[in-house]
Amino acid sequence: MVPWLTTQIPFPRPDSALVEPNGLLAAGADLSPERLRAAYRQGIFPWFGPGEPILWWSPNPRMVLVPDEFRLSRSLAKRLRRRDYEVRVDTAFESVMRACAEPRPGQRGSWIVEEMIQAYCRLHALGFAHSVETWSGGELVGGLYGVAIGRMFYGESMFTRISDASKIAFAHLVAQLRRWDFGLIDCQMETAHLASLGARPIARQEFMSRLELLVNLPGVSGQWRFDHDLID
């Protein structure tokens, strides 16, 4: 049985999470900005489906990407050099979230329910959640969103409507985070796609050790703006 949280009960220790399903830690509480920030500082994130209570997770191992280990494929490098796109930051946060929430092929629905969208939009308004957007011909064609605390970035979801659009946004994000001296990008769950970009799983204990340092470093506050010379 996982603990049931109220708004007054703090999170249990991440290492008390279940082995199966991997990382399920607690249920309940709320998605207030204060609760979400407390969760991310402890390596915990919400993930639940329509009609389910709020579920909190801390999987072991944890999929992460060290910015310096980002793997830029030849095909993506070639695509970036074409520069037939525009990357914007924090100009369409809710639109990015709603695009990420659209059902994928073979899926009936999404874990990005309306409650989550409203919660992360509040976090965005406070300067802790950010979107990186790929635009082409004045249309939003891909992007991603996530949460930043200190010099730690927590990736949440990405979407693409044309080939490579989400990868373009991700490449620019990694380049900027490297320049800002961010130490880690949390990718949460292991997938072949993330592994192809250079992400790798690490033990929860190692993740928490790195996290404790990074979230307490000075970050980049408010609405983000990326440098213009990130991609050569």
C-alpha positions as CSV (number, residue, x, y, z in Angstrom):
1,M,0.0,0.0,0.0
2,V,1.3,3.5,-0.9
3,P,0.7,6.4,1.6
4,W,-2.3,8.6,1.0
5,L,-1.2,12.3,1.2
6,T,-3.2,15.3,2.2
7,T,-2.2,18.9,1.6
8,Q,-0.5,18.9,5.0
9,I,1.4,15.6,4.7
10,P,4.9,15.8,3.2
11,F,6.3,13.2,0.8
12,P,7.8,10.0,2.1
13,R,11.4,9.2,1.4
14,P,11.9,8.5,-2.3
15,D,13.7,5.2,-1.5
16,S,10.5,3.9,0.0
17,A,8.9,3.8,-3.4
18,L,7.6,0.5,-4.7
19,V,9.6,-1.8,-6.9
20,E,6.5,-2.8,-8.8
21,P,5.1,-0.7,-10.3
22,N,8.6,0.8,-10.4
23,G,8.8,4.0,-8.4
24,L,5.2,4.5,-7.2
25,L,5.7,6.5,-4.0
26,A,2.4,8.0,-2.9
27,A,-1.1,9.2,-3.9
28,G,-3.2,12.2,-3.1
29,A,-2.4,15.8,-2.1
30,D,-2.6,18.4,-4.8
31,L,-0.8,20.0,-7.7
32,S,-0.2,23.4,-6.2
33,P,3.0,25.2,-7.2
34,E,4.4,24.6,-3.7
35,R,3.7,20.9,-3.8
36,L,5.1,20.5,-7.3
37,R,8.3,22.4,-6.4
38,A,8.7,20.3,-3.3
39,A,8.3,17.2,-5.3
40,Y,10.8,18.1,-8.0
41,R,13.4,19.1,-5.4
42,Q,13.2,15.6,-4.0
43,G,13.2,13.8,-7.4
44,I,9.5,13.1,-7.4
45,F,7.0,13.8,-10.2
46,P,3.3,13.3,-10.7
47,W,2.0,10.9,-13.3
48,F,-1.6,9.6,-13.5
49,G,-4.4,9.0,-16.0
50,P,-7.9,10.3,-16.4
51,G,-10.1,9.3,-13.5
52,E,-7.2,8.3,-11.3
53,P,-6.0,10.1,-8.1
54,I,-2.8,12.1,-8.2
55,L,0.1,9.5,-8.2
56,W,3.6,10.4,-7.3
57,W,6.7,8.6,-8.6
58,S,10.4,8.2,-8.1
59,P,11.6,5.3,-10.3
60,N,14.8,3.4,-9.9
61,P,16.9,3.5,-12.0
62,R,16.4,7.0,-13.4
63,M,16.9,8.0,-17.0
64,V,19.1,11.1,-17.2
65,L,21.1,13.1,-19.7
66,V,24.2,15.0,-18.8
67,P,24.3,18.0,-21.2
68,D,27.9,17.3,-22.3
69,E,26.9,13.7,-23.2
70,F,24.2,14.8,-25.7
71,R,24.5,12.7,-28.9
72,L,24.0,14.8,-32.0
73,S,23.4,12.5,-35.0
74,R,24.7,13.5,-38.5
75,S,21.2,13.7,-39.8
76,L,20.1,16.0,-37.1
77,A,23.2,18.2,-37.4
78,K,22.5,18.5,-41.1
79,R,18.9,19.4,-40.4
80,L,20.0,22.1,-37.9
81,R,22.3,23.7,-40.4
82,R,19.4,24.2,-42.8
83,R,17.9,26.8,-40.4
84,D,14.5,26.6,-42.1
85,Y,12.9,26.9,-38.6
86,E,12.7,29.2,-35.7
87,V,13.2,28.2,-32.0
88,R,11.3,30.2,-29.5
89,V,11.2,29.8,-25.7
90,D,8.3,30.4,-23.3
91,T,6.1,32.0,-25.9
92,A,3.4,29.2,-26.2
93,F,3.7,27.1,-23.0
94,E,0.0,26.0,-22.8
95,S,-0.1,25.3,-26.6
96,V,3.0,23.0,-26.2
97,M,1.4,21.2,-23.3
98,R,-1.9,20.7,-25.1
99,A,0.0,19.4,-28.2
100,C,1.9,17.0,-26.0
101,A,-1.4,15.8,-24.6
102,E,-2.8,14.8,-28.0
103,P,-3.2,11.0,-28.2
104,R,-0.3,9.3,-29.9
105,P,-0.7,6.4,-32.4
106,G,-1.9,3.4,-30.6
107,Q,-2.9,5.3,-27.5
108,R,-6.5,6.1,-26.4
109,G,-5.6,9.1,-24.2
110,S,-2.9,11.0,-22.3
111,W,-1.6,11.3,-18.8
112,I,-1.5,15.1,-19.4
113,V,-5.0,15.7,-18.2
114,E,-6.6,19.1,-17.8
115,E,-5.7,19.3,-14.1
116,M,-2.0,18.8,-15.1
117,I,-2.2,21.5,-17.8
118,Q,-3.6,24.1,-15.4
119,A,-1.1,23.2,-12.7
120,Y,1.9,23.5,-14.9
121,C,0.6,26.7,-16.5
122,R,0.6,28.1,-12.9
123,L,4.1,26.9,-12.5
124,H,5.1,28.5,-15.8
125,A,3.6,31.9,-14.7
126,L,5.9,31.7,-11.7
127,G,9.0,31.1,-13.8
128,F,9.6,27.4,-13.0
129,A,8.2,25.6,-16.0
130,H,9.4,26.3,-19.5
131,S,8.6,25.5,-23.1
132,V,11.0,25.2,-26.0
133,E,9.2,25.5,-29.3
134,T,10.0,24.8,-33.0
135,W,8.2,27.1,-35.4
136,S,8.0,26.8,-39.2
137,G,6.0,29.1,-41.5
138,G,4.5,30.8,-38.5
139,E,3.1,27.4,-37.2
140,L,4.1,25.6,-34.0
141,V,5.4,22.3,-35.3
142,G,7.2,20.7,-32.3
143,G,8.6,21.3,-28.9
144,L,8.9,20.2,-25.3
145,Y,8.2,21.5,-21.8
146,G,9.7,20.9,-18.4
147,V,10.6,22.3,-15.0
148,A,13.8,24.0,-13.9
149,I,15.0,24.3,-10.3
150,G,18.4,25.6,-9.6
151,R,20.6,24.1,-12.3
152,M,18.5,21.0,-12.8
153,F,16.1,20.6,-15.7
154,Y,13.2,18.0,-15.5
155,G,12.0,17.1,-19.0
156,E,8.3,16.2,-19.0
157,S,7.1,15.7,-22.6
158,M,7.7,16.6,-26.2
159,F,5.7,16.5,-29.5
160,T,6.4,16.8,-33.2
161,R,4.2,17.5,-36.1
162,I,7.0,17.4,-38.8
163,S,10.1,15.4,-38.9
164,D,12.8,16.3,-36.4
165,A,10.8,19.2,-34.9
166,S,11.0,18.0,-31.3
167,K,14.7,17.0,-31.7
168,I,15.5,20.6,-33.0
169,A,13.9,22.0,-29.8
170,F,15.8,19.5,-27.6
171,A,19.2,20.3,-29.3
172,H,18.7,24.0,-28.6
173,L,17.7,23.3,-25.0
174,V,20.8,21.1,-24.4
175,A,23.1,23.7,-25.9
176,Q,21.6,26.5,-23.7
177,L,21.6,24.4,-20.6
178,R,25.3,23.5,-21.2
179,R,26.1,27.2,-21.5
180,W,24.2,27.9,-18.3
181,D,26.1,25.2,-16.6
182,F,23.1,23.0,-15.8
183,G,24.3,19.6,-14.6
184,L,21.5,17.2,-15.5
185,I,18.4,16.7,-17.5
186,D,15.9,14.3,-15.9
187,C,14.3,12.1,-18.5
188,Q,12.4,10.0,-15.9
189,M,11.8,6.7,-17.8
190,E,14.1,4.7,-20.0
191,T,13.3,4.6,-23.7
192,A,15.3,3.7,-26.8
193,H,14.6,7.2,-28.2
194,L,16.2,8.9,-25.2
195,A,19.1,6.5,-25.2
196,S,19.8,7.4,-28.9
197,L,20.2,11.0,-27.7
198,G,22.8,10.1,-25.1
199,A,20.6,9.6,-22.0
200,R,21.4,6.7,-19.7
201,P,19.9,5.2,-16.5
202,I,21.5,5.8,-13.2
203,A,20.6,4.4,-9.7
204,R,18.2,6.4,-7.6
205,Q,20.9,7.0,-5.0
206,E,23.3,8.6,-7.5
207,F,20.4,10.6,-9.0
208,M,19.4,12.0,-5.5
209,S,23.0,12.8,-4.7
210,R,23.5,14.9,-7.8
211,L,20.0,16.4,-7.4
212,E,20.7,17.6,-3.9
213,L,23.6,19.7,-5.2
214,L,22.1,21.0,-8.4
215,V,18.7,22.2,-7.0
216,N,20.5,24.4,-4.5
217,L,22.7,26.2,-7.0
218,P,21.5,29.6,-8.4
219,G,19.4,29.1,-11.5
220,V,17.9,31.2,-14.3
221,S,14.8,32.9,-13.0
222,G,11.7,34.1,-14.7
223,Q,10.9,33.7,-18.4
224,W,13.7,32.2,-20.4
225,R,15.5,33.6,-23.4
226,F,18.0,31.6,-25.4
227,D,21.2,32.9,-26.9
228,H,21.2,33.3,-30.7
229,D,24.4,31.5,-31.4
230,L,23.7,28.1,-29.9
231,I,23.9,26.1,-33.1
232,D,26.9,26.6,-35.4
